[in-house]
Amino acid sequence: MYATRIAAIKTSNPPLTGIDFVEVEPSQTVLRVHFHRNPGDLATPFADNDPAPSDITIVSTTGGDGVPVVRVTEVNLDDTDDEHHVLVLEVDKPGDFSRYRLTIDDPRIDYFFKSSEFTFKANCADTRIDCKPVLEACQPGDLVDFPVDYMARDFLSLRGALLEFARQRYPQWRELVEADVGVMLLELFAALGDELSYTQDRMAREAFLETATQRRSVRRLARLVDYDIHDGRSGSTFLDVQVKDTQLEPVDVHAGSRVWAGGDDGAVITFELGSGLADAQAGIRYSVRKEWNALAAYAFDPDAAELPAGATEMYVVNDGPLVDPAHAWDGKWIILHRDPAEPGEPARRHLVRVKTATDVTDTLMGVDLLHLTWEPEYALPWCLELDDYTFVHGNIVPATAGETFAEYFAIREPAWGYPLAVERESALRIETGERGVTFLYSLLSTETAGLGRLGKDLRQTVPEVALYQAPKRPWRWQRSLLSSLPLDEHFTLDDGIWRRVIGFQRATVDKDFAHSDYASGDGATIRFGDGEFGKTPRDGLRFRVIYRTGPGSASNVGAGAIRLLARPGSTEVSTLSGDWIESISNPLPVSDGVDPESLDDIRQLAPEEFRAVTHRAVKPEDYCEIARRLDWVQVAGVRQRWTGSWPTTFVTPDPVGAYALTDEQRDELDGLMHCVRQAGRDVFVRDPRFRAIDLEVQICVKPGHIPSTVRDAVLRRLRGDGVTPGYFAPDTFTFGAPLQRLTIEAVVGAVPGVLAVKDIRIGARAVHHMRPMEDLYVVPDDQILRLASDPRTPERGSIRVITEGGV
């Protein structure tokens, strides 16, 4: 190709040369330019005057997104070959995978052959991908010489397949009795294969919400759709402690003291005093005294001896005084108690929390009283008669279902006979290619009794567990360790129990080898951080964990069921038992104990809740719906455009009560959009586009009205007065909302003094001049009508009212 011109170059006079091709060395930073004619044969050889680097350009011709221009840093002439001198160019960096054109601007080079196309990846096997050599395909393995039953998965089918294989491979082996060593090994292999098949199937089922059987698997899958499963709640109640009359001094009862109730099925339910494990840890005490056993209700007049429904106050007799000082009852729980003499009348029990307690004296009758008030949320649900059978019980103590246990464990190095935490590898770290270490310790009693949890919101309950690094350094529980830093002393709870599953005796070592693994889906396990999310405890640390079990709905017992001061069938006796206590009982039934959410409920509710409130945006409607969740967004418009390689989403909000976004609003919406967008898809928040309009309204004024007054009233009705928004308030119009002529006529015509609307003209800034308004003024769906009529910002539109008639 171009042979005629190349031949002319070789015989030209004065001599010229031209670029033949560009050779790229493996480093891709050195180029060797070859010529059709030896540059040493020119009238002015290159050796005497090489082209300068500024005379040489290397520019990408097919893209060059990464490196569009490559700069030449040094020029040398390689004249080791007498026949072909080569120009050696050094460049600042290698080019990308596009094609480049090298041009030398020198009069000694032919104009047509002064440039040449080449690629920096000339030495690569596949310039479309990279320079990595293509690996040879693996040679196929030898085919097996016997048929394989790939459907064999259980013990019997695997045993049959192995027997068939043995008959084909070892025809001489005929001994098939069970006691034969070969048969024993064959059945051992079949048993191992059966176990492996079961493990594979079990693991495969745990990967899907519909088939998972372990609570920990279901929890992790539910979290992927932002569904927090609940783990139940321990029942709680209040106990009425009756102190014997012989006990003259006040008695302190300690949080954590145990009492018991008998269940319907003969089960024994344990309750501990206090509102939670924290009360026992803090050493909370509750004062009880015989004077507070029962304070008689008081009525100022026997003819009005009744508290109406909804009452939030009452009076009790305080002779002595029984309650001294009165404010000692501020914030105290009490029970309104009535057991009527007539069996046909219902017994009454009502729990209230005292707001104020004040000393009062009925001077007429000469009786010292205590005036009690409580919050409206504890208002009396029914009428309560005030007679000789109505009392206020003041020795009320909170109690929570469950038993407290304390366990000790150590990290790696055994100490004082403590059991060791289970050690496992954590998630793979991409930066280092290594795995960290995480430690697990199972709360043994929770496997059969569950773990107690407290809280009003079932999905936000807090577990009854406290962890201390010896001697008393607390570690904090976190619902998830994803927000924990590497040095945060945090832990979380996993479902299931890890314990010894198998052990082996070793002759050379005194201790047996024990392997601990996941053994049960019930119960709870402490999990420490892996050094990336939460701190990993160092070797040799000793821990003390205190936790309370949770019986769930089993703790929902009837009123009066909690009355035992000794555990039935055991020698355990409550610390409350003694010669000072008359009785103890729960005046109200326990009703707030809840069992953990079942797996079937999770499978049904998790996908439904995920669909109800989505947290991902794919279609434009998704972006609009999620943007409207912000309080300040009235409506949002979304456009998706192809920007070269992928679609880019542009979100435009219409703010409530404003024409423009604040920096805080823009940052908030931008952060929300980046949380829900698809990976690899860009999203940008734009300010809304407004169409500023000028409106000219010509009206007829009724006789007897001042035109200027009517005009001002019309202006106030259209643009507002700073207090009451007008028709053209910022929230009246949104994206693509049209303006109707009849609506303007109706709004203006409703102003007192307006006889009729004669004419309306409309203009749009930078769009069109003033013109008569038609029945409907339409705007594009990505624009919002704006008419502020503010002299300080005339570019936002204006209103002009022309009057005729009047006075």
Secondary structure as UniProt FT lines:
FT   HELIX           3..10
FT   STRAND          19..24
FT   TURN            26..27
FT   STRAND          30..35
FT   HELIX           39..41
FT   TURN            46..48
FT   HELIX           53..55
FT   STRAND          56..60
FT   STRAND          69..70
FT   STRAND          72..78
FT   STRAND          86..91
FT   STRAND          100..104
FT   TURN            107..108
FT   TURN            112..113
FT   STRAND          115..118
FT   TURN            120..123
FT   TURN            127..129
FT   TURN            150..151
FT   HELIX           155..169
FT   TURN            171..172
FT   TURN            178..179
FT   HELIX           181..205
FT   TURN            206..207
FT   TURN            209..211
FT   HELIX           215..223
FT   TURN            224..226
FT   STRAND          236..243
FT   TURN            245..246
FT   STRAND          251..254
FT   TURN            255..256
FT   STRAND          258..262
FT   TURN            264..265
FT   STRAND          268..273
FT   HELIX           277..281
FT   TURN            282..283
FT   STRAND          285..288
FT   HELIX           290..292
FT   STRAND          295..298
FT   HELIX           302..304
FT   STRAND          306..307
FT   TURN            309..310
FT   STRAND          313..317
FT   HELIX           326..329
FT   TURN            330..331
FT   STRAND          333..338
FT   TURN            343..344
FT   STRAND          348..362
FT   TURN            363..366
FT   STRAND          367..374
FT   HELIX           376..378
FT   STRAND          384..385
FT   TURN            388..389
FT   STRAND          390..393
FT   STRAND          396..401
FT   STRAND          404..410
FT   TURN            416..417
FT   STRAND          422..429
FT   TURN            430..433
FT   STRAND          434..443
FT   TURN            444..445
FT   HELIX           446..449
FT   STRAND          453..454
FT   HELIX           458..460
FT   STRAND          462..463
FT   STRAND          465..469
FT   TURN            470..472
FT   STRAND          473..477
FT   TURN            482..483
FT   TURN            486..487
FT   STRAND          490..504
FT   TURN            507..508
FT   STRAND          513..528
FT   TURN            539..540
FT   STRAND          542..549
FT   HELIX           552..555
FT   TURN            559..560
FT   STRAND          562..564
FT   TURN            568..569
FT   TURN            575..576
FT   TURN            579..580
FT   STRAND          581..585
FT   HELIX           599..612
FT   HELIX           620..627
FT   TURN            628..629
FT   TURN            631..632
FT   STRAND          633..642
FT   STRAND          647..655
FT   TURN            656..657
FT   HELIX           663..676
FT   TURN            679..680
FT   STRAND          683..685
FT   STRAND          689..701
FT   TURN            703..704
FT   HELIX           707..719
FT   TURN            727..728
FT   TURN            730..732
FT   TURN            735..736
FT   STRAND          739..740
FT   HELIX           741..749
FT   TURN            752..753
FT   STRAND          754..764
FT   TURN            765..767
FT   STRAND          768..772
FT   STRAND          776..777
FT   TURN            781..782
FT   STRAND          783..786
FT   TURN            791..792
FT   HELIX           794..796
FT   STRAND          798..805
//
